[in-house]
Amino acid sequence: MATKRHTSRVRLKDVAQVAGVSPTTVSIVLKDPETSRVGRKTAERILKLAKELNYRPNYSARSLVTSRSHTIGLVITTLDNPFYAEIAHDIIQRAKEAGYSVILSSAPGGIEDERHSVHDLLDRGVDGLILCSVMRQDPVVDELIAEDVNFVTALRTVETDLSSPPLDFIGVDNDRGAYMAVDHLIRLGHQRIAILTGDLDTSTGFNRLSGVQAALKANVIQPDPKLIFKGDFHRKTGYQLTKQILALEALPTAVFAHSDHMAIGVLECLRDNGVKVPQDMAVVGFDDIEMAGLPGVDLTTVSQKKATMGRLAMDRLVEKIHGDSENLVKQILLEPILKVRKTCGAN
């Protein structure tokens, strides 16, 4: 369970007081560390104190004295995964319709990359943020709440409890989607199903594993820890983990990967090792990226309704920017759709 969020923001005048200079001097140095208007030693002391005190600009206060930019910031995990590129496209299209442009940033390295992306986007004067990169425990979200920044989480969300403020979130029902995928394989007669998880520090990876476990329990199948392989949603990981699967003494008859990108890696490895799909081993993914439906791939997968998710996330952010539906939080779970194609053997 998430811990209660406590925030105590250090103000610019607090840094000035500790440094023994005026707030104006601190402001000059923080805006331009190489400024010639402040002595070098004084500037270095201010920068050091600001870092030690964990000072961050008050972005909401800054926005009060600036006009809207009609620009929003979008933070995704990586463009290496086609799913993120596709949802970014859908958000950008909806933003154009609403009269906004989008600045895109990626955070492949986790929390610190995400924090850097968020601060950079806010420094550029965006009116709000759509975050597709959050972790289950995410201090960057706490910082945005403390600064009263307009933002919406999409695809992923954070763990909260009743002591935490509710967050706007648009995403698919990951538990149900994973349940549908595994239940489908079981109904086709599979009992030994290998699971390639996503990053379990994300809500998507964690919830999809929960859905897998629920499907096994509902069908009275004892989970086998040897058939659960921790992954990270990436194609190369799917390939590498499939080599581990093929080294097992008792092979599974099916594989469920937590993302289509990993599932593509599974298909590549099986092909390279002479394993026929679905005759020898069935494969199911999650996301329904464009590549999944191409002839020759024909991947059975769970659709996340990317276009709907992107549209709803952008619409909600515009509402927040304009102050519409104040004090109203929207948390929307989209119903997943199982897209049955050839790789599961039930086309």
RODO-2510 file (C-alpha; in nm, 4 decimals, decimal comma):
residues 347
     n   res          X          Y          Z
     1     m     0,0000     0,0000     0,0000
     2     a     0,1266     0,3444    -0,0868
     3     t     0,2469     0,5668     0,1913
     4     k     0,0771     0,8934     0,2710
     5     r     0,2085     1,1806     0,0639
     6     h     0,3666     1,4621     0,2592
     7     t     0,5119     1,7566     0,0708
     8     s     0,6837     2,0678     0,2004
     9     r     0,8057     2,2804    -0,0865
    10     v     1,1186     2,4871    -0,0422
    11     r     1,0572     2,8377    -0,1746
    12     l     1,2981     3,0644    -0,3566
    13     k     1,3100     3,3019    -0,0585
    14     d     1,4115     3,0085     0,1652
    15     v     1,7181     2,9489    -0,0527
    16     a     1,7919     3,3219    -0,0439
    17     q     1,7703     3,3317     0,3350
    18     v     2,0089     3,0393     0,3816
    19     a     2,2492     3,1811     0,1222
    20     g     2,2381     3,5274     0,2778
    21     v     2,1412     3,6995    -0,0457
    22     s     1,8273     3,8536    -0,1918
    23     p     1,5581     3,6460    -0,3671
    24     t     1,6346     3,8435    -0,6830
    25     t     1,9967     3,7254    -0,6742
    26     v     1,8844     3,3638    -0,6352
    27     s     1,6408     3,4033    -0,9238
    28     i     1,9132     3,5449    -1,1509
    29     v     2,1508     3,2568    -1,0764
    30     l     1,8907     2,9813    -1,1156
    31     k     1,7773     3,1212    -1,4498
    32     d     2,1351     3,1608    -1,5748
    33     p     2,4057     2,9783    -1,3739
    34     e     2,6752     3,1389    -1,5926
    35     t     2,5516     3,4936    -1,5305
    36     s     2,8110     3,7693    -1,4917
    37     r     2,5735     3,9732    -1,2740
    38     v     2,6592     3,7641    -0,9644
    39     g     3,0042     3,6738    -0,8355
    40     r     3,1254     3,3236    -0,9250
    41     k     3,1645     3,2034    -0,5646
    42     t     2,8228     3,3394    -0,4657
    43     a     2,6594     3,1751    -0,7678
    44     e     2,8227     2,8409    -0,6886
    45     r     2,7056     2,8635    -0,3269
    46     i     2,3490     2,9381    -0,4374
    47     l     2,3440     2,6473    -0,6822
    48     k     2,4828     2,4099    -0,4206
    49     l     2,2267     2,5185    -0,1587
    50     a     1,9393     2,4938    -0,4064
    51     k     2,0370     2,1341    -0,4783
    52     e     2,0850     2,0439    -0,1118
    53     l     1,7476     2,1965    -0,0197
    54     n     1,5806     2,0193    -0,3151
    55     y     1,4479     2,3486    -0,4473
    56     r     1,2121     2,3268    -0,7459
    57     p     1,0471     2,6205    -0,9251
    58     n     0,6828     2,6846    -0,8455
    59     y     0,5460     2,6109    -1,1909
    60     s     0,1844     2,6881    -1,1047
    61     a     0,2809     3,0325    -0,9706
    62     r     0,4842     3,0945    -1,2839
    63     s     0,1850     3,0118    -1,5028
    64     l    -0,0237     3,2789    -1,3298
    65     v     0,1919     3,5511    -1,4804
    66     t     0,2274     3,3971    -1,8252
    67     s    -0,0291     3,3410    -2,0982
    68     r    -0,1220     2,9926    -2,2112
    69     s     0,1083     2,8380    -2,4652
    70     h    -0,1528     2,6037    -2,6189
    71     t     0,1135     2,3361    -2,5903
    72     i     0,1031     2,0185    -2,3850
    73     g     0,3854     1,7874    -2,2784
    74     l     0,3653     1,4131    -2,3395
    75     v     0,5986     1,1779    -2,1527
    76     i     0,6268     0,8186    -2,2748
    77     t     0,8685     0,5443    -2,1759
    78     t     1,0370     0,4822    -2,5113
    79     l     0,9832     0,5091    -2,8856
    80     d     1,1546     0,1709    -2,9284
    81     n     0,8252     0,0024    -2,8412
    82     p     0,5778     0,0563    -3,1304
    83     f     0,2862     0,0812    -2,8878
    84     y     0,4168     0,4077    -2,7412
    85     a     0,4748     0,5537    -3,0864
    86     e     0,1178     0,4657    -3,1836
    87     i    -0,0476     0,6111    -2,8723
    88     a     0,1683     0,9243    -2,9083
    89     h     0,0358     0,9610    -3,2632
    90     d    -0,3246     0,9328    -3,1402
    91     i    -0,2692     1,1932    -2,8671
    92     i    -0,1012     1,4323    -3,1113
    93     q    -0,3911     1,3994    -3,3564
    94     r    -0,6464     1,4761    -3,0851
    95     a    -0,4368     1,7675    -2,9593
    96     k    -0,4363     1,9217    -3,3077
    97     e    -0,8148     1,8982    -3,3173
    98     a    -0,8289     2,0814    -2,9839
    99     g    -0,5894     2,3551    -3,1008
   100     y    -0,2824     2,2329    -2,9112
   101     s     0,0641     2,1288    -3,0173
   102     v     0,2566     1,8523    -2,8385
   103     i     0,6142     1,8334    -2,7150
   104     l     0,7144     1,4688    -2,6790
   105     s     0,9708     1,3397    -2,4304
   106     s     1,0767     0,9864    -2,3352
   107     a     1,1864     0,8445    -2,0012
   108     p     1,3503     0,5050    -2,0658
   109     g     1,5584     0,5198    -1,7481
   110     g     1,2747     0,5288    -1,4945
   111     i     1,2002     0,7879    -1,2276
   112     e     1,4988     1,0176    -1,2784
   113     d     1,4488     1,0299    -1,6549
   114     e     1,0812     1,0996    -1,5974
   115     r     1,1625     1,3820    -1,3523
   116     h     1,4061     1,5364    -1,6003
   117     s     1,1481     1,5159    -1,8822
   118     v     0,8741     1,6691    -1,6682
   119     h     1,0901     1,9579    -1,5483
   120     d     1,2130     2,0258    -1,9011
   121     l     0,8593     2,0336    -2,0393
   122     l     0,7358     2,2631    -1,7623
   123     d     1,0318     2,4941    -1,8186
   124     r     0,9193     2,5159    -2,1809
   125     g     0,5881     2,6541    -2,0588
   126     v     0,3487     2,3699    -2,1471
   127     d    -0,0062     2,4144    -2,0215
   128     g    -0,0286     2,0590    -1,8909
   129     l     0,1091     1,7065    -1,9092
   130     i    -0,0017     1,3611    -2,0176
   131     l     0,2130     1,0988    -1,8440
   132     c     0,2346     0,7491    -1,9940
   133     s     0,5512     0,6647    -1,8022
   134     v     0,4560     0,6590    -1,4336
   135     m     0,5603     0,3822    -1,1959
   136     r     0,3470     0,2237    -0,9242
   137     q     0,5415     0,4236    -0,6656
   138     d     0,6209     0,7550    -0,8308
   139     p     0,7558     1,0601    -0,6427
   140     v     0,7350     1,2729    -0,9594
   141     v     0,3572     1,2490    -0,9388
   142     d     0,3727     1,3682    -0,5780
   143     e     0,5776     1,6682    -0,6894
   144     l     0,3264     1,7603    -0,9597
   145     i     0,0407     1,7403    -0,7107
   146     a     0,2300     1,9644    -0,4685
   147     e     0,2858     2,2212    -0,7454
   148     d    -0,0773     2,2017    -0,8610
   149     v     0,0285     2,1213    -1,2182
   150     n    -0,2405     2,0117    -1,4640
   151     f    -0,1695     1,6525    -1,5628
   152     v    -0,3382     1,3263    -1,6564
   153     t    -0,1949     0,9740    -1,6338
   154     a    -0,2674     0,7431    -1,9257
   155     l    -0,1873     0,3766    -1,9877
   156     r    -0,0212     0,3453    -1,6450
   157     t    -0,1210     0,4734    -1,3045
   158     v     0,0255     0,4897    -0,9531
   159     e    -0,0681     0,3029    -0,6376
   160     t    -0,2726     0,5160    -0,4005
   161     d    -0,4571     0,4788    -0,0729
   162     l    -0,7319     0,6822     0,0925
   163     s    -0,4787     0,9306     0,2303
   164     s    -0,3638     1,0200    -0,1225
   165     p    -0,5443     1,2610    -0,3571
   166     p    -0,7207     1,0804    -0,6439
   167     l    -0,5663     1,1110    -0,9903
   168     d    -0,7128     1,1461    -1,3374
   169     f    -0,6369     0,8229    -1,5231
   170     i    -0,7333     0,6803    -1,8601
   171     g    -0,6350     0,3207    -1,9321
   172     v    -0,7444    -0,0293    -2,0193
   173     d    -0,8586    -0,2885    -1,7646
   174     n    -0,5274    -0,4769    -1,7588
   175     d    -0,6401    -0,7425    -1,5102
   176     r    -0,9376    -0,8336    -1,7249
   177     g    -0,7377    -0,8262    -2,0492
   178     a    -0,4782    -1,0696    -1,9163
   179     y    -0,7530    -1,2878    -1,7720
   180     m    -0,9204    -1,3062    -2,1139
   181     a    -0,5947    -1,3998    -2,2871
   182     v    -0,5029    -1,6831    -2,0490
   183     d    -0,8596    -1,8105    -2,0162
   184     h    -0,8768    -1,8296    -2,3954
   185     l    -0,5612    -2,0429    -2,4064
   186     i    -0,6933    -2,2713    -2,1329
   187     r    -1,0204    -2,3182    -2,3233
   188     l    -0,8120    -2,4275    -2,6222
   189     g    -0,6693    -2,7048    -2,4028
   190     h    -0,3443    -2,5512    -2,2794
   191     q    -0,2456    -2,6326    -1,9209
   192     r     0,1229    -2,5358    -1,9217
   193     i     0,1379    -2,1684    -2,0195
   194     a     0,4592    -1,9673    -1,9932
   195     i     0,4116    -1,6063    -1,8818
   196     l     0,6466    -1,3268    -1,9889
   197     t     0,5665    -1,0377    -1,7563
   198     g     0,6218    -0,6699    -1,8101
   199     d     0,7988    -0,4508    -1,5566
   200     l     0,6268    -0,5382    -1,2274
   201     d     0,7075    -0,1932    -1,0893
   202     t     0,4485    -0,0591    -1,3344
   203     s     0,0730    -0,0915    -1,2947
   204     t     0,0483    -0,2541    -1,6376
   205     g     0,2929    -0,5342    -1,5570
   206     f     0,1624    -0,5836    -1,2032
   207     n    -0,2062    -0,5894    -1,2988
   208     r    -0,1579    -0,8153    -1,5988
   209     l     0,0156    -1,0704    -1,3770
   210     s    -0,2786    -1,0452    -1,1362
   211     g    -0,5120    -1,1217    -1,4271
   212     v    -0,3034    -1,4246    -1,5217
   213     q    -0,3189    -1,5582    -1,1670
   214     a    -0,6954    -1,5039    -1,1542
   215     a    -0,7460    -1,6992    -1,4777
   216     l    -0,5369    -1,9913    -1,3533
   217     k    -0,7269    -1,9976    -1,0253
   218     a    -1,0654    -1,9830    -1,1965
   219     n    -0,9676    -2,2839    -1,4072
   220     v    -0,8216    -2,4739    -1,1084
   221     i    -0,4671    -2,4719    -1,2473
   222     q    -0,1830    -2,4511    -0,9967
   223     p     0,0609    -2,1735    -1,0977
   224     d     0,4097    -2,3007    -1,1764
   225     p     0,6794    -2,0492    -1,0714
   226     k     0,9130    -2,2035    -1,3323
   227     l     0,6782    -2,0810    -1,6052
   228     i     0,6798    -1,7146    -1,4972
   229     f     0,9596    -1,5091    -1,6525
   230     k     1,0118    -1,1472    -1,5508
   231     g     1,0450    -0,9173    -1,8502
   232     d     1,0227    -0,5517    -1,9423
   233     f     0,7864    -0,5274    -2,2448
   234     h     1,0761    -0,5214    -2,4997
   235     r     1,1234    -0,7418    -2,8078
   236     k     1,4834    -0,8394    -2,7266
   237     t     1,3730    -0,9529    -2,3812
   238     g     1,0994    -1,1627    -2,5390
   239     y     1,3599    -1,3343    -2,7552
   240     q     1,6008    -1,3970    -2,4670
   241     l     1,3335    -1,5290    -2,2320
   242     t     1,2025    -1,7626    -2,5013
   243     k     1,5472    -1,9227    -2,5190
   244     q     1,5094    -1,9914    -2,1458
   245     i     1,1655    -2,1404    -2,2081
   246     l     1,3049    -2,3738    -2,4743
   247     a     1,5703    -2,4923    -2,2270
   248     l     1,3060    -2,6189    -1,9825
   249     e     1,2848    -2,9942    -1,9293
   250     a     0,9056    -2,9867    -1,9682
   251     l     0,8093    -2,7383    -2,2369
   252     p     0,4924    -2,5287    -2,2140
   253     t     0,2425    -2,5534    -2,4983
   254     a     0,1644    -2,1814    -2,5007
   255     v     0,3212    -1,8432    -2,4192
   256     f     0,1423    -1,5289    -2,3031
   257     a     0,3596    -1,2173    -2,3311
   258     h     0,2566    -0,8981    -2,1505
   259     s     0,3195    -0,6913    -2,4635
   260     d     0,3070    -0,7463    -2,8376
   261     h     0,6641    -0,6204    -2,8618
   262     m     0,7786    -0,9081    -2,6391
   263     a     0,5501    -1,1475    -2,8275
   264     i     0,7223    -1,0516    -3,1556
   265     g     1,0510    -1,1496    -2,9894
   266     v     0,8933    -1,4802    -2,8856
   267     l     0,7853    -1,5522    -3,2437
   268     e     1,1337    -1,4697    -3,3749
   269     c     1,3039    -1,7042    -3,1285
   270     l     1,0607    -1,9881    -3,1928
   271     r     1,1114    -1,9499    -3,5671
   272     d     1,4904    -1,9475    -3,5298
   273     n     1,4716    -2,2696    -3,3285
   274     g     1,2376    -2,4552    -3,5609
   275     v     0,9340    -2,4397    -3,3308
   276     k     0,6113    -2,4069    -3,5292
   277     v     0,3408    -2,1602    -3,4193
   278     p     0,0731    -2,2525    -3,3270
   279     q     0,1241    -2,6245    -3,4000
   280     d     0,4059    -2,6715    -3,1475
   281     m     0,3489    -2,3661    -2,9293
   282     a     0,0715    -2,1043    -2,9208
   283     v     0,1539    -1,7371    -2,8626
   284     v    -0,0635    -1,4493    -2,7363
   285     g     0,0397    -1,0869    -2,6786
   286     f    -0,1110    -0,7692    -2,5345
   287     d    -0,1519    -0,4209    -2,6946
   288     d    -0,2643    -0,4873    -3,0535
   289     i     0,0070    -0,2812    -3,2194
   290     e    -0,0244    -0,2317    -3,5943
   291     m     0,2423    -0,4936    -3,6646
   292     a     0,0406    -0,7614    -3,4819
   293     g    -0,2249    -0,7740    -3,7525
   294     l     0,0107    -0,7893    -4,0508
   295     p    -0,0039    -1,0996    -4,2748
   296     g     0,2656    -1,3412    -4,1652
   297     v     0,2492    -1,2171    -3,8063
   298     d    -0,1223    -1,2636    -3,7314
   299     l    -0,0664    -1,2350    -3,3569
   300     t    -0,3545    -1,3102    -3,1229
   301     t    -0,3553    -1,0239    -2,8756
   302     v    -0,5538    -0,8008    -2,6403
   303     s    -0,6496    -0,4625    -2,7821
   304     q    -0,5966    -0,1538    -2,5638
   305     k    -0,8045     0,0812    -2,7832
   306     k    -0,5165     0,3260    -2,8248
   307     a    -0,7122     0,5860    -3,0200
   308     t    -0,9882     0,6000    -2,7582
   309     m    -0,7357     0,6185    -2,4755
   310     g    -0,5444     0,9009    -2,6404
   311     r    -0,8592     1,0981    -2,7184
   312     l    -0,9988     1,0692    -2,3665
   313     a    -0,6646     1,1608    -2,2053
   314     m    -0,6302     1,4731    -2,4205
   315     d    -0,9919     1,5755    -2,3646
   316     r    -0,9549     1,5417    -1,9894
   317     l    -0,6355     1,7461    -1,9850
   318     v    -0,8039     2,0276    -2,1811
   319     e    -1,0868     2,0278    -1,9262
   320     k    -0,8334     2,0690    -1,6458
   321     i    -0,6430     2,3442    -1,8257
   322     h    -0,9632     2,5435    -1,8761
   323     g    -1,0862     2,4782    -1,5237
   324     d    -1,3892     2,2836    -1,6414
   325     s    -1,5422     2,0270    -1,4052
   326     e    -1,3307     2,1550    -1,1161
   327     n    -1,2956     1,9121    -0,8234
   328     l    -1,4041     1,6309    -1,0542
   329     v    -1,1617     1,3406    -1,1031
   330     k    -1,2042     1,1061    -1,3988
   331     q    -1,0731     0,7509    -1,3826
   332     i    -1,1764     0,5601    -1,6944
   333     l    -1,1071     0,1902    -1,7524
   334     l    -1,1552     0,0828    -2,1124
   335     e    -1,2888    -0,2645    -2,1834
   336     p    -1,0173    -0,4804    -2,3460
   337     i    -1,0923    -0,6768    -2,6635
   338     l    -0,9399    -1,0168    -2,7416
   339     k    -0,8296    -1,0168    -3,1063
   340     v    -0,8127    -1,3829    -3,2109
   341     r    -0,5717    -1,4419    -3,4972
   342     k    -0,3565    -1,7332    -3,6113
   343     t    -0,0867    -1,7637    -3,3425
   344     c    -0,3163    -1,9163    -3,0809
   345     g    -0,4438    -2,1911    -3,3128
   346     a    -0,8096    -2,0883    -3,2984
   347     n    -0,8413    -1,8616    -3,6011
***
